[in-house]
Structures are given as C-alpha cells and as structure tokens.
C-alpha cells in the first residue's frame, strides 16, 4: 500500500467515519456488558475496576512523553516520504518502548503493598492483589508493540487501526459476556482483557509491516537526532505528569473519601459521559494527523480557517451532548441500572460541566498535538494538577463526589482554559485571541439559553419511562440544533465546512 496519497479532507473523513462506527458498536456492547457485570459479579468489583484504571493512568507516567514526541517526529518524514528516517525513528522508539514496558510492570508491582491505603470497602475482596498485578501486566504489554501503530496513525490511516480494534474488541466483549454469565468470574473477565490487548497489538504490528515494509530495516538515528527527540520528550514530560495527576486521581480520592463502592456507582455515570466525550475526541483525534500535515505544509491563514471550522463543530456537538446529559442521565441510569444506583443531581451538574470543558477544548488540544506545543505550556498543566488535588480534598470532604468533580472544573478554568489558547494564537496563528474568547462566550450563552428553553417542557414530564426519555431527547435535539443553525448559518465557518463536504462528495463520485 505504501504512503497515503489522499487529501487531508478525504483522510480526515475516512478516519472520523471509521472511529464513529467503531465507537457506536463498542458503546452498545459496553452498556450491555456493564449491566451484566453488575448483575453477575457485583458493584464492588466495578468499583475496584474503576480504581485500578485510575492507578494505571498514573502508571502511564512511565511513558515520559515518548508517545507524543514520537507522533510529532513522524509527521515531517512521512510528508517527505523519507523511509530511512522513518525506519530509524521507529527502531529507536521500539527500544524506548521496551524499556517503558519493563518500567511500568516493575513500578506497578512495587505499588502493590500500598493498595490497602486507597481501597475503602466494607468487605474483603479475595485475590485482590492478583487482580491488580494482572491489570499492571495488561498495561505493560500494551507498550511492547505500540510504536508500530503510531506510523499508521501519523500517515492518516487511522481507519486501519480502528478496523483491528473493532474486530478484537467485539470478540473480547462477547467472550466476557459468556464468562460473566456462566462463570461469574472477575478473574476470567480481566484475563480476556489481557488476551485482547496482545492480539490487538500483534495484529497491528503485522499490518504496519505489510503497509510499510521498510520498517523491518534497522536504521539508526545519529546523536543530533536523538538529542532533538529527548528535547521534545523533556518538554512533554512535565505536561504528561501533570495530565496524569489531573485525570488519574478522581477515583482514588473518591475511594478514600467516600468509599470504593461509590467509585463503581459513579462509573455508571462516567461511562455515559466519557463515551459521549469519546465520540467527539475520536472525531478530533482522527483529524490530528491531518492537522500535523497541515502545519507542516500550510500557512497560518489556512491553519486558522481550519481551526475555526473545528471550533464551530466542537461547540455544536457540545451543546447537543451537554444539554442531553443534563436532562436525560438520571432517567437512563434509573431505567438501565436501577433506582438504587442513582447519585444526586449536583453530581450530574458537575459531570456535565467537566464534559463541557473536555469537548470545547478539543480543537485546542488537536492543534497542540499537531504542533507539539508542550514546551510553552508544561508548567501551567502542573499548576492545574496541583490546584485540582488541593481543591478535590477540600471540596470532596465537604460535598463528596460532586465536590471532587467541581474541583476539576475550577482548576481548569483558573489555568489552562485561558492559557493554552493564548499560546496557540500567539505562536501559530499570529492572531489576537480576543475573537476566540468572544466566540466562546457567545456559544456558552447559547447553550444556557437552550437549557432554559428545554427545561420548560421537560420539567413537566416527571414520570420515568422509555417514551418520556425519547420525547425529552427529541426536545433537546430540536432546540439545540435549531439554535446553533441560526447562530452559524451565515458564517464563514459554515461556508468553509460545506465546501469541504462538497469536495468529499465529488471525490467519492470520482
């Protein structure tokens, strides 16, 4: 197959469609799996699962930013079809990732004696430490072949990765269905997870070798090239440490302050919000390689036009997701998981607020990944993480789960929410950031307007039924999309996006 010859627009659309289909299938399977998990294994094990996932997020610190530095370093040689450089880079990163895998496993196992300090449960879980070690092993294995898939993504062929992911993930979930229903075994459940990770990575390695046969060559980087990579890694490292602390501590603090069982209950809500966020994240992740190519080949004006389109899309999606989450989450949890697993409405508001920031920052983060803009922002993320940790402890003791979640939003507002856009506009767009903030404010007001309009009819629909749930969703959909259409119908962003869509249609016909 060789290098990708399609346009950025075609590649982005193929990757986005592939990611969307992948996520839709997995979303349906996830909710079925979660319901079966709670019924046959128990909410306590669900809490343990969420807690271990957060611990492993912290273990990802061992990556040291190598993954991000690798992605950034691949864009230019791929654009130039420099096979020698690519082969040398992949060989070098292979060595680094093997060291990372060993480090992750050893550090993870070394943390085993400290589990008792973060697990807060009324009853003991048998074989708990063995479960944790298997989780650590799964995480370590994922690093062994990770470098191979990076070149596929960087070459704007993420759809190949998604194809392998969906096949292996569907098989995994189906096997877990059988294991949960017949064996009621958490051990078998996580062992199937490990098997899927191994098969997924080995398959991607084979695909990468077939598409890019030159990767089998063992070219070497010179010392100057290695120094450049380590310079990038050092810039990313503090950012990655801070990011892991910011996103990998909520469940741990919930377990210590509120109780590990509540981690499982909260995870039902998080599954809904995070999967919706993932749809948006997948869309923008699919664009990352295209943005990297854009930055390498286009001027600042073209970059800015692309960013504005992405910003419009992110707010439009954010309005739909956040308004729906606010009015529909409680009903869904009650109907699917049971009334006894409901949390308070304040927690839902906190979840919606965090979801809002995660979605609306996607264009900024996509350009950050594409530009490698880590040296400029590495300290602000550290401040965010430290502020979040302090506020989570204070507000968590006062408000419980909602306090921990509000702490995350407050720390983001006070730090990188305003700092990252300033850097991006100054260094890469050479434009004033005032227009960005004005547009942001107008869209926030628009979303709040939609909330008020939706509340009037929805507040009268008190009975929790499937019919009422769909009626509420219909109200949210019509109000939000009608409002955003009126807001953007005559803007340059809408015209530019329609032109790109027309280009895609013509390309398909050709």
MOQUI-V490927 format. One record per residue. PSI is psi in degrees with one decimal (none if undefined). Layout:
{{PSI} {PSI}}
//
This chain:
{{-47.5} {-162.6} {153.3} {128.6} {-2.9} {163.8} {162.0} {-39.8} {-45.4} {-44.5} {-44.6} {-42.1} {-42.7} {-43.6} {-41.2} {-44.5} {-43.0} {-45.5} {-39.1} {-48.2} {-43.0} {-48.4} {-38.4} {-46.2} {-46.0} {-31.2} {-47.5} {-46.1} {-35.1} {-44.7} {-36.7} {-45.4} {-43.0} {-41.6} {-44.0} {-37.9} {-48.8} {-40.3} {-44.9} {-22.1} {-44.1} {152.0} {-27.7} {-43.6} {-29.2} {-38.8} {-42.7} {-42.3} {-46.3} {-38.5} {-46.4} {-36.7} {-39.0} {-39.1} {-40.8} {-29.1} {-41.7} {-35.1} {-23.0} {-7.5} {-27.3} {-18.4} {-30.5} {12.6} {9.2} {-43.4} {-46.4} {-44.5} {-37.3} {-47.3} {-46.1} {-39.6} {-18.4} {-25.4} {-47.5} {-50.5} {-29.9} {-44.5} {-32.7} {-1.3} {39.5} {87.9} {-35.8} {-46.0} {-41.8} {-44.6} {-42.7} {-42.3} {-48.1} {-37.9} {-41.8} {-44.1} {-28.9} {-45.4} {-43.7} {-43.0} {-32.1} {-38.7} {-39.8} {-42.4} {-45.1} {-44.3} {-43.3} {-44.6} {-46.7} {-44.2} {-42.9} {-46.7} {-37.7} {-23.8} {-6.7} {-45.8} {-17.5} {-3.2} {-34.7} {-20.9} {-16.8} {-12.7} {124.3} {89.6} {155.2} {-23.9} {155.8} {144.9} {116.1} {144.3} {24.7} {-44.8} {-33.9} {-38.0} {-43.8} {-43.5} {-39.2} {-41.0} {-44.8} {-44.8} {-42.0} {-43.8} {-40.9} {-42.6} {-35.6} {-21.9} {-18.8} {-36.7} {7.8} {-32.0} {-29.6} {-41.6} {-22.0} {-38.2} {-32.8} {-46.5} {-44.6} {-27.2} {17.2} {32.9} {41.3} {-27.5} {-28.9} {-40.1} {-43.9} {-37.1} {-46.3} {-40.6} {-45.9} {-40.5} {-49.1} {-36.3} {-40.8} {-45.0} {-41.8} {-50.9} {-40.8} {-41.9} {-37.1} {-36.1} {-52.6} {-44.4} {-42.3} {-45.6} {-41.0} {-38.7} {-22.4} {37.9} {118.9} {-33.0} {-49.8} {-38.0} {-48.3} {-27.0} {-35.6} {-36.9} {-46.8} {-45.1} {-41.0} {-41.3} {-43.5} {-49.5} {-43.1} {-49.4} {-40.1} {-42.6} {-44.8} {-34.9} {-42.5} {-42.9} {-45.0} {-41.5} {-34.4} {-41.3} {-37.0} {77.1} {-22.1} {-14.4} {-20.0} {-18.8} {142.9} {64.8} {156.3} {143.9} {146.1} {172.1} {-38.1} {-39.9} {-39.6} {-39.7} {-38.6} {-41.3} {-44.4} {-29.8} {-41.9} {-42.3} {-42.9} {-32.5} {-38.2} {-28.5} {-54.0} {-37.6} {-46.4} {-39.4} {-47.9} {-41.8} {-42.5} {-39.5} {-37.2} {-42.1} {-6.1} {12.6} {-15.3} {-51.7} {-35.8} {-46.3} {-39.1} {-44.2} {-43.0} {-38.8} {-44.7} {-40.5} {144.7} {-32.7} {-38.6} {-22.7} {-40.6} {-42.4} {-46.1} {-32.6} {-26.3} {-44.6} {-42.7} {-36.2} {-42.3} {-53.2} {-45.9} {-33.5} {-37.7} {-42.7} {-38.8} {-34.9} {-44.8} {-45.5} {-39.2} {-39.1} {-48.3} {-31.3} {-37.6} {-24.2} {-14.6} {-48.0} {-38.2} {-39.7} {-41.4} {-42.3} {-40.3} {-45.2} {-36.0} {-22.1} {-17.0} {165.1} {176.0} {-30.5} {-45.5} {-38.6} {-45.1} {-40.3} {-43.1} {-42.3} {-43.3} {-39.4} {-45.4} {-37.8} {-42.0} {-47.0} {-42.3} {-42.3} {-39.5} {-48.1} {-38.9} {-42.5} {-46.5} {-46.8} {-48.1} {-42.5} {-42.9} {-43.3} {-43.2} {-41.2} {-14.6} {-17.4} {-49.2} {-43.2} {-42.1} {-46.9} {-43.5} {-42.3} {-38.1} {-43.2} {-22.2} {146.5} {-29.6} {-12.4} {19.6} {142.6} {172.5} {162.8} {-29.0} {-36.9} {-39.2} {-43.7} {-42.0} {-40.3} {-43.8} {-40.5} {-43.8} {-37.1} {-40.4} {-50.4} {-37.9} {-38.6} {-46.2} {-19.7} {-3.0} {-45.5} {-40.5} {-47.2} {-35.1} {-43.7} {-31.4} {-44.0} {-41.5} {-32.3} {-17.5} {33.0} {69.0} {-31.8} {-37.8} {-23.0} {5.2} {-32.6} {-34.0} {-35.5} {-33.9} {-42.7} {-40.9} {-47.1} {-43.6} {-41.9} {-41.5} {-40.9} {-45.8} {-48.4} {-35.1} {-41.3} {-46.2} {-54.4} {-29.5} {-41.1} {-26.8} {-48.3} {-6.4} {-138.1} {-45.6} {-35.7} {-42.3} {-39.3} {-40.5} {-33.3} {-38.8} {-45.0} {-43.9} {-43.6} {-35.3} {-44.3} {-39.2} {-13.3} {-98.7} {-15.8} {-39.1} {-24.9} {-46.8} {-45.4} {-38.8} {-45.6} {-45.1} {-46.0} {-35.5} {-45.4} {-26.7} {-26.2} {-19.5} {43.7} {158.2} {142.0} {-5.5} {-40.3} {-36.7} {-48.4} {-36.7} {-45.0} {-40.3} {-48.3} {-42.9} {-38.7} {-36.1} {-45.8} {-38.3} {-41.8} {-41.5} {-39.0} {-44.0} {-38.8} {-46.6} {-46.1} {-40.9} {-34.3} {-36.2} {-51.5} {-34.9} {-34.5} {-21.4} {-9.9} {79.0} {-28.1} {131.4} {100.4} {163.0} {-41.3} {-46.9} {-36.0} {-45.2} {-34.7} {-41.5} {-44.0} {-39.9} {-40.8} {-47.9} {-43.7} {-48.4} {-46.2} {-50.9} {-49.6} {-33.9} {-43.2} {-44.3} {-31.6} {-44.2} {-34.6} {-39.1} {-1.8} {-29.8} {12.9} {160.2} {-31.5} {-45.1} {-43.1} {-43.7} {-40.4} {-41.3} {-36.9} {-42.2} {-38.2} {-40.3} {-38.4} {-40.6} {-43.6} {-45.6} {-37.6} {-39.5} {-42.3} {-37.6} {none}}
//
